[in-house]
Amino acid sequence: MSARLKPLLGALITAYTIFFVGVTYFFGPLLANDAPTGAMVPGWLSLAIVSVLLVLFFDWVNVSVGNPIRSGLIVAIGQIILVDVYYVLNGTRGIAAAGASVVLLLVGWVAVGVVYGKLSGPTGGTA
């Protein structure tokens, strides 16, 4: 038996159990009764705020990983699994939109990683 199989199965069972119970009994009921009344801020401002938060998250990941392109891929893959795999499987996003989103996320985060790496110098941002 692979040394990774036991922790992988344990993590899978834990994730499924917590998220199933959490969505079914906590998040789902709140979501059903919490319809937004409209945007809190204009679209350009919400994108700016989220971009700042995502780049700070990217930087934090890169400090641990030490490779800006790999860090960008980690951020992109997390987003892809949530909004392009999970949402397609549960019927809240179409396949064409998911495909376009995958391309945009991969291109965008690899570009962020390349620029970050170039501007970080020879250490790649792992000071």
DABELHU-V63943 format. One line per field, one symbol per residue. ss: DSSP state (H for helix, E for strand, L for the rest). psi: psi as a letter, one per 30 degrees, with the letter a starting at -180 (. if undefined). burial: I if it has 9 or more other C-alpha atoms within 8 Angstrom, else O. A space follows every 10 residues. Layout:
ss = ???
psi = ???
burial = ???
This chain:
ss = LLHHHHHHHH HHHHHHHHHH HHHHHHHHHH HHLLLLLLLL LLHHHHHHHH HHHHHHHHHH HHHHHLLHHH HHHHHHHHHH HHHHHHHHHL LLLLHHHHHH HHHHHHHHHH HHHHHHHHHH HHHLLLL
psi = kkffeeeeee eeeeeeeeee eeeefdeeee efghkkflke lleeeeeeee eeeeeeeeee eeeeegjeee eeeeeeeeee eeffeeeeeg ggkleeeeee eeeeeeeeee eeeeeeeeff affggh.
burial = OOOOOOOOOO OOOOOOOOOO IIIIOIIIIO OOOOOOOOOO OOOOOIOOOO OOOOOOOIOO IIIOIIIIII IIIOIIIOII IIIIIIIIOO OOIOOOOIIO IIOOIIOOII IIIIOIIIOI OOOIIOO
